[in-house]
Amino acid sequence: MLTSAPVWALGAMSGTSLDGVDGAMVLTDGQTIAAFGASGYRPYQQDERAVIRAAFGCWPGDPGVAEAAEVVELAHVRLLATICGAALVGFHGQTLAHDPRGRGTHQAGDGALLAEALGLPVVWDFRSNDVQLGGQGAPLAPFFHFACARWIGAKAPLAFLNLGGVGNVTWVDPRCARPEEPGACLAFDTGPANAPVNDLMLARRGLAQDTGGALAAQGVPDPLVLHAFERHPYFWRVPPKSLDRNEFAALSDAVAGLSDADAAATLTEAVALSVARGAEHFPRMPEWMLVTGGGRHNETLMARLAARLGCPVLPVEAVGLDGDMLEAQAFGFLAVRVMRGLPTSSPTTTGVGAAVGGGQISRPGQAGLRG
């Protein structure tokens, strides 16, 4: 167990968009943020990305999972070993499958191997405990978002929108004392984000992404596709709720007959539409919508979000945060909470029955211990 003083925690994140591994330091006591520190990024190579992509939708023991896990583990070790000064590591792993009401949730990567390689305690497997207790297991960044809202000095409700492979949002009221309090946070996955557009660009043009939304800006969204998309039953479910990366696979199939530009425009508009539908669940409209993740670099998407939402839409850099590293920082923050026995999710963030902690703790030379 850690002392109550702030410690430097190194968080790591590899998202479903498969761009690479982020690592970032945060000085925290698990409740407040004292400072942000060094960070780093290691992109996945094309062959590594292909190995991981082939394991999407797979569960432990399925063909290809061990190979994907090895890619994830080696990439993390190579990055995290270059960032010094941490007391512990928060390792999210790579989500391959997420079915909280069925088989559970599966993040590839063994934290015990990282603990041995890095010589540091590693907190990992953050989602399983929440799922086992009836929660969605996602999103898990909301308690960190609450701390960020306090760190920037927010005085009114605001929202953090993460646009990675899948979109998720946290509505935060920083006037509450703790993130697990009723009314402090509401969080849920909004729908597909970068994943469908990235998959389209890879399949049609051999590119990793639609940089800046340039291709989408040249196209026209297809109203019939968007109308069918909006009728997906997910949008009618009351949050908290979460998604698997492939739950909206039909959307990609629906644009198969469109030109490259119109397909990109349709997929981009679908993201904005899904966020707008999600905002209907907020207790009140936020003062700002602060956007993190790769999607904030998509100028076309940011413009469409602003057009559909009734509040300012800004990248998190506008308030002094690092949108490239926010999720990695979140898992460093959560690692400290796990080590100190603090909850990491609540009924309004994942739908779990009560505020609960999670995570597995692995120390060098020791077997994993359930946190």
N, C-alpha and C positions, 0 to 999 in steps of 0.2 A: 504494500500500500504506500502511496506517495504521501509526503507531508502536504500541508495545506497551502504552502507557498507556490506561486506560479513556477512552471517548469517549461523548458523548451521541448515541444513535441513536434515530431516530423510526420506529417500526414502524406499519404500517397493515394492517387486516384487514377484508374484506367477506365474510361467511360465506354459506352456502347457505340459511340461514333468511331472508335478505334483509331484515333489520331496518335495516341501515344500515352506515356506515363508522366504524370505531374507529381512533383514532390515539393513540399513547402513547410516551412517552420512557423510555428505560432507559440508565443509565450502566454501561457494561460494557467489558471487554477481550475479550469473546467466549468467556470461560471462566468467569468469576465475575460476579456482579451486585454492583455497588458501591452503586447507589441507583436508585429509580424516580422519575420526574419528571412533568411536566405531561401531561395527556391531554385528549382531546376526542371528541365523537361527533356525527355528522351522520346523521340518519335519512333513508332513502330515502322520497321522496314516492310516493304511490300510482301515479302515471303512470310514474315511474322504475322502480318495482318491476315493473310490468307489462311494460316493455320488456325488462328483464333476464330475467324469468321466461319470456318468449316465446322466449328464446335458449337455455334449458336443453337440454342434449343436443346442442347444435350445435358445429361445428368451424370453424376459420378459413376464411373464404370463404363459409360458409353464409348464407342470408338471415337478417337480424336481428342477426348477430354484431357488425357494425361499429357499429350503433346502440347495442347493449348496452355495447360497449367505451367509446363516447363518454360514456354516462351514468356509467359506473364512473370513468373518468378525471376528468371534471369534478367529480364528488362528492368524489373524493380530493383534488384540488387545492384545492377550496374549504375543506375541513377542514384539511389539512396546512399550508396557508399561514398558519393562525392559531396554530400551535404553533411557537414560536421556540427557537433555540439548538441545533439539531441539526447534527452534522457530516456525517450521511448519513441516508438513508431506506431502510427495508426495505418494499417494496411487494409484497404477495401477489397482488393482482388478484382477480378474481371467477371462481371455478371454474364453468365452463359444462358441461364434460364430462370424465369421468375413466374411462379404459379402458386401464390400464397394460399389459395383455397383448394389446391390439389397437392402436387408433389413437393411444394415448398419453394425454396429459393436456392440458387446455386451460383456461388462466386468461386471461380477457379483461382487457385493459388494457396499455398500452404504457409501460414504465418510462422510455423515452427522452423521451417527451412530458412526463412528470412532472419529469424532471431539468431540462428547459428551463424549465418553468413555475415550479419551486421554486428553481432556481439551486443545486441540491445534487446530489451523486452519489446515484444510486438503484440499489439492488440489487433484482432482480426475477427472474421466471421461475425460482423456486427448485426446482420439481419436475422439470423436463424432463430434466436431467442424470441424476438418479437413475433415472428410468424408462428412459432410453436404455441405462443400464448394468445393467438387469435388475431394478431395484427397483420397488416399488409407487408411489413418489413421495409417499406419505402413510403415516401422519401425519408432519409435520415439526417439531412442537413438542417432541418428547421430550428433545432435548439442552438445551433451555431449561428443561424441567421438572426435569431433573437439577440444573441451576444453582439453580432455585427451592428444591429440597429442601435443598441446601447452605445457601442463604440463610436458610431458616427454622430451620436447625440440626437437621434430622432425623438420627436415629442408627440408624434401622431402616427396612426397606423400606416404602414407601407408594405410593399410586397417585393419579394425576391423571386425572379423568374429565371430558372436555369434552363438554357436551351442547349442540351447535349444531344445524344442520340434520341432520347425521349425527353419531353419537356416536363418540368415539375415546378410548382410554385409554392411559396410560403407567404401567407398573410400574417403579419406580425403587429401586435400592439405593444410597443415598448414601455407603455405606462404600467404594465403588469410587473410584479416583483420577480417571478420565475417563469421560465418557458413552459413548464408543465401545468401552470395554473389554467383553469378554464378561461377561455377568451384571449389567452396570450398568443396562441399560434393556431393557424389552420393550414394544413398542407396536403397536397395531393399531386399526382401526375396529371398533366393537362392533356396529353396526347402525343402523337409523333412530333419530333422536332427535326434535327438534322439528318437522322438516319435515312429516311426515304429519299431525300434529295442527294445525299452522299452516294447511296446505292445507285440512283439513277445516273449520276455523273460517272461513276466507275463503270457501269455497264455500257453506257452509250458513248462516252468520250475518253475513258481510261484515266479520268481525273479523280482526285480525292474528294473534291467539293465544288460547289458553285461559288467561287471566290467573290465576296462582296455582293452576291445575288445578281451578278451581271447578266447571266443567262435568263434568270427569272424575270428581270426587268424588261427583256425583249419579248416576252410572251404574254399571252392572255389566259387567265384562269378559266377553266372549263366549269360553267355553273352546274351542269348536270352531275359531274363528278363530286363537286363540293356539296351539292344537295344530298346526295347519297351518303357522303362522308358524315355530314352533320346528323344524320339519322342513326348513326351507330349507337347501340344501347349504352356504351360506356358514358356518353355525355349526359345520360339521364340518371346515372347513379350518383347518390349523395356521397360526398367525400367524408372521410379520407378514402382514397382509392389509389391503386397503382397498376402499372402496365408492364407487360413483357415487350421487349423491342419489336417483336413480330406480330403483336396483336392486331395491328392495322395493316397487315400485309395486303389486304384487298385494295387498299388505296394505291399501292404501287402497280397492282394489276390493272386498276381502272385507268391509269394514264398511259398504258402500253401503246395505245393507238394514236397518241398525241405527238406532235413535233417535240423536239428536245426543249425548245423555249417554252412552249405552252405547258408541257409536262412539268418543267421546273417551276413555272409560275403557279400552276395548280397546287403542287406540293407545298410551295412556300405559303400560299394563301391559306391552305389547310392548317398550317401551324398557327397563323394569326387567328383563324376562326376558332380553333380549339382553345386557345388561351382566352379569347373573349367569352366563350361558353363557360370556361372555368371561372371567370371573374363573376359570373352570375351567382356563384355560391359564397362570395365574400360577405362577411357581416356588414361591411360598408366599403365603398371604393377607397383604395389607398391614396395617400398623398402623392406617392411616386410608385412607379413600377421600375425596379432596378434589375437590369438584365445581366446575367452572367453566362458563362459557357461560350462555345464557339459561335452560336447563333447571333450574338450581339455584334459580330463583325459583318453580318449580312445586312447591308444597307436597305435592300428591298424588303426584307423581313421586318426590320425595325420600323420602316415607314408604314408597313401594313399593320403592325401592332398599334402604332400611334393612331392610325385611322379608325381602328376598331374599338379602342379602349378610351374611356373618359377620363384619363389621367396622364400626366407626363410619363414618357417611356425613355429611360436613360440607361446607358451602360453603367455598371457599378463603379467604374473609374471616376465618374462624376462626383462620387462622394468619398473618393480616396481608397477604394478597395481594388483588389486585383482579380479581375474576372477570369483570368487564365488559371489562377491558383486557388480560387475560393473553395472548390470542392476538396482539394487536397488539404487545405487548411482545416476544413470542417472535420476531416477524419483524424487529424492531429488533436483537435479540440475534443472530439468524442472519445479518443483514446484516453485522455486524461480523466474524463468523466467516468469511463469504465473502471479505471484503476482506483478511483476514489468512491466507487459505489453509488454514483449519481445516475438518475434515469437518463436514457438516451431517446426515448420515444414516449408518446402519450396518446390518449384516445382521439385527440384532434389532429395528430400528425400521421399516425398509421392506422388508427382504428383499434388498437389494442385495448383490452378492458380497463387497464389502469396504467399509470406512469411506470415504466419498467426500464431496467438496464439490460445490456446484452454484451456480446463480445466474448471472444476466447483470448486468454492471455498466454503467450508462450515466451519463455525466458531461455536464454542460451544455456544449454546443458540440462534442460528440464523438459518434461512432457507438458503438453498443453493443459492449462487449467481453465475451467469454466469461470468466467468473470461474473 
